[in-house]
Structure formats: structure tokens, C-alpha cells
Amino acid sequence: MVFQLRFTTLVEAPLTVAHDVARVLGRPWPWALTEVSSERPFADEFHGSGGLMAQVRHTRRFHPTGAGTLVDEQVEWDNRVPGVLGRLLDQTVVRRHVLAAMQAHLDLFAAAAQRRAEDVVQVVGAALVDGDRVLVARRGSGQLAGRWEFPGGKVERGESELAALVRECQEELAVDIAPQAFLGEVPLPGVVAGGAPGASTLRVWWGRVTGGELVAHEHSEVRWVTADELEDLDWIPADRPLLPAVRALLARL
């Protein structure tokens, strides 16, 4: 007989940090588990056995949200004891042990991920919308000069992501913006501000311009484009995965 419990935790940390801290902490079981699959920073699955559990399957899924990373964990197990006695043991012993172990583990995980996130420099971006168009900006210098992106930049220490988004748009574009809703998150494979490779992510919100006149202070060009024009641009690698979400956004507004 298969039993299962599901746990959902919101962690105040980006995808990569939540995933990496979870991997370091492991699982709260006193026996070893074997990795079956892993897709950083989105999912992993481990199997094992021990105690009254003939087989344990522990899966984790990591989902980006505007408030951090939503971690969905599912623990499934087969009892060694069959029949009515097995069900009784599950209700009186095994299930209580799983609940207590997971709750303590998730509290530790959430706190550790939040602490680690404070040391990782994040990058934020804005998909600024006007009717059926979105604002795009062309890099003016560096290795990616000439390629297109959504405006934004690095979050400073002690600054919230949305405050950084507003500040970056003022500095880069000379406009005031009103962020609306979280759009998506993309892991960045390189080094950001001297941090560990692959530790940072690009987190993007959509928003609207509320004041000012567009001026390209840090880009060679800024342009309003429709959903059909997005694919025609030469995008930087970090921003291209966000295009489906941007097209869907423009279609429903």
C-alpha cells in the first residue's frame, strides 16, 4: 500500500539559491537516499528505504513567484507491514514521524535559504507595456553589444527587488514606472558581481511607464515592439526564455 504527504513552502530566495540550499541540507531521513533525477534549479527526485518504510520516494519541485521560490515536496512510501496492521502503523507512527521530520526540516531550509540569498546579487528586469507593445533596449557596449534585452540591472544590498527595478528604469531610461506583476525567472550561468558562477537569476516583472520621457542613457536604442516583432530581434541569452511569457501577457491585456 502506498501512502503520501505533500508539503508546500514559500522560500524568500531565488530559484538557484533555494535549489542549492535544499541540496546541501538533503532530506530529513536517517537513511541514505539515491538520486533518481535532478534538473537544476527546478526539480529533483530521490528514492530509498528504511525503518517501517519499504520504499521512499521524495520529489521536490521549485517554482518562481514574485515573493520568492515556492517549493512543492511530495513524500511517498510503502509500508513494510501489509494490511490493516500496516494502515494502523501508518496512522499512529509513520505519518506522525514524517510530518514532524519534514516540518523541522522545512523550517531549517527556509531560514538557511533566506540567509544565503542575502549574499547573492540578483538581477531584475522590466517588461514595460504600452497597449499591445513592450519596450526593448539594445545593449550599447560589452560582449553583448548590439543585442536586445529588457531594461533592468542588479539589486543593491539592502534594496528590495521592486525598488531596484524602479531605480534602474529611472537611471537607464529616465522614466518612472509602476511594476504590476511577476512575469518569470531565468537562471544566469555566469558570474554576477563577483559571486559564484550560476548563483544569480534574472527576475522580471511587467509594468507601465507612469512619468518622464524615454531617454536611452545606457543603451544604443530603445524601441516599442509588438508580440509579432519579438522573435525578429537578436536577444541576449538571459532574456530570450522570457519571450513566451511576454507574448502571452500582450495577448491578454
LOVONU-383989 format. One record per residue (C-alpha): x, y, z. Coordinates in steps of 0.2 Angstrom, whole numbers, plus 5000, padded with zeros to 4 digits. Example, Ala and Ser with C-alpha at 12.3 -4.5 7.8 and 13.67 -1.06 7.14 Angstrom:
2
5062, 4978, 5039
5068, 4995, 5036
This chain:
253
5000, 5000, 5000
5007, 5017, 4995
5005, 5032, 5007
5009, 5050, 5003
5010, 5068, 5010
5013, 5084, 5001
5022, 5100, 5008
5022, 5117, 5001
5034, 5130, 5007
5037, 5148, 5001
5056, 5152, 5002
5062, 5171, 5002
5076, 5166, 4989
5078, 5165, 4971
5077, 5148, 4962
5095, 5144, 4961
5098, 5148, 4980
5083, 5138, 4985
5088, 5123, 4975
5106, 5123, 4980
5102, 5125, 4999
5090, 5111, 4998
5103, 5100, 4990
5116, 5104, 5004
5103, 5101, 5018
5097, 5085, 5010
5082, 5075, 5016
5077, 5073, 5035
5078, 5054, 5034
5091, 5044, 5045
5095, 5033, 5030
5103, 5036, 5013
5093, 5040, 4998
5099, 5038, 4980
5096, 5052, 4967
5085, 5047, 4953
5084, 5063, 4943
5089, 5081, 4945
5086, 5097, 4934
5094, 5112, 4942
5086, 5123, 4948
5068, 5116, 4945
5067, 5098, 4952
5075, 5083, 4959
5069, 5066, 4965
5077, 5053, 4977
5072, 5035, 4982
5077, 5025, 4997
5071, 5014, 5011
5072, 5012, 5030
5063, 5008, 5046
5045, 5004, 5043
5046, 5011, 5025
5050, 4998, 5012
5052, 5011, 4999
5053, 5030, 5000
5051, 5042, 4985
5054, 5060, 4989
5052, 5073, 4975
5054, 5092, 4975
5048, 5105, 4963
5054, 5123, 4963
5043, 5137, 4956
5047, 5155, 4954
5035, 5168, 4961
5036, 5187, 4965
5038, 5183, 4983
5052, 5170, 4981
5053, 5152, 4977
5038, 5140, 4980
5044, 5123, 4985
5032, 5108, 4982
5038, 5092, 4990
5030, 5075, 4990
5034, 5060, 5000
5028, 5043, 4996
5031, 5027, 5005
5026, 5009, 5005
5024, 5001, 5022
5034, 4985, 5026
5019, 4979, 5036
5004, 4974, 5025
4985, 4975, 5028
4975, 4983, 5042
4991, 4982, 5054
5001, 4992, 5041
4987, 5005, 5040
4986, 5007, 5059
5005, 5009, 5060
5005, 5022, 5046
4992, 5032, 5056
4999, 5030, 5073
5018, 5030, 5070
5025, 5033, 5052
5014, 5048, 5046
5017, 5057, 5063
5036, 5054, 5061
5036, 5060, 5043
5026, 5076, 5047
5037, 5080, 5062
5053, 5077, 5052
5048, 5087, 5037
5041, 5102, 5047
5058, 5104, 5056
5067, 5101, 5040
5057, 5114, 5031
5059, 5127, 5044
5078, 5125, 5044
5078, 5125, 5025
5068, 5142, 5023
5079, 5151, 5036
5095, 5144, 5028
5089, 5149, 5010
5084, 5167, 5016
5101, 5169, 5024
5110, 5163, 5009
5100, 5174, 4997
5107, 5190, 5006
5124, 5186, 4999
5119, 5183, 4981
5117, 5198, 4970
5101, 5197, 4960
5096, 5205, 4943
5079, 5212, 4939
5071, 5216, 4923
5056, 5226, 4917
5044, 5222, 4903
5036, 5239, 4901
5020, 5238, 4892
5010, 5251, 4882
4994, 5244, 4874
5000, 5230, 4863
5018, 5234, 4863
5033, 5231, 4875
5048, 5241, 4877
5065, 5233, 4872
5083, 5240, 4874
5098, 5237, 4864
5115, 5234, 4873
5127, 5248, 4868
5143, 5241, 4875
5152, 5225, 4881
5152, 5207, 4874
5133, 5208, 4871
5133, 5225, 4862
5120, 5226, 4849
5109, 5213, 4856
5092, 5216, 4864
5085, 5214, 4882
5073, 5221, 4894
5079, 5235, 4904
5085, 5232, 4922
5100, 5229, 4932
5107, 5222, 4948
5099, 5224, 4965
5110, 5233, 4978
5112, 5226, 4996
5098, 5230, 5007
5087, 5235, 4992
5071, 5226, 4988
5069, 5219, 4970
5055, 5231, 4966
5064, 5246, 4972
5079, 5241, 4962
5068, 5239, 4946
5061, 5257, 4949
5078, 5264, 4951
5086, 5255, 4936
5072, 5262, 4925
5075, 5279, 4931
5094, 5278, 4928
5093, 5269, 4912
5078, 5276, 4904
5074, 5292, 4914
5056, 5286, 4917
5045, 5282, 4932
5037, 5265, 4932
5023, 5256, 4941
5028, 5237, 4942
5012, 5226, 4940
5015, 5208, 4942
5029, 5195, 4942
5032, 5188, 4925
5046, 5175, 4926
5064, 5170, 4932
5079, 5164, 4922
5095, 5156, 4930
5111, 5166, 4925
5125, 5154, 4921
5139, 5167, 4923
5146, 5177, 4937
5137, 5192, 4943
5146, 5205, 4954
5160, 5193, 4958
5148, 5179, 4965
5148, 5161, 4962
5145, 5155, 4944
5127, 5151, 4942
5121, 5158, 4959
5111, 5173, 4952
5095, 5174, 4942
5086, 5187, 4932
5069, 5190, 4939
5057, 5200, 4928
5041, 5210, 4932
5029, 5218, 4919
5025, 5236, 4922
5019, 5253, 4915
5028, 5269, 4912
5020, 5282, 4923
5031, 5298, 4920
5045, 5305, 4911
5051, 5305, 4893
5061, 5290, 4887
5080, 5293, 4885
5092, 5279, 4882
5106, 5283, 4894
5114, 5266, 4894
5108, 5258, 4878
5111, 5262, 4860
5092, 5261, 4856
5076, 5258, 4864
5060, 5253, 4854
5042, 5249, 4857
5038, 5232, 4848
5023, 5221, 4846
5022, 5202, 4851
5025, 5198, 4832
5041, 5208, 4832
5049, 5200, 4847
5057, 5185, 4838
5065, 5196, 4824
5077, 5203, 4837
5094, 5196, 4842
5091, 5194, 4861
5104, 5191, 4874
5103, 5173, 4881
5096, 5178, 4898
5081, 5187, 4891
5075, 5175, 4877
5067, 5162, 4888
5055, 5176, 4894
5048, 5179, 4877
5033, 5166, 4878
5028, 5174, 4894
5029, 5192, 4887
5019, 5187, 4871
5005, 5179, 4882
5005, 5195, 4893
5002, 5206, 4877
4989, 5194, 4871
4978, 5195, 4887
4980, 5214, 4891
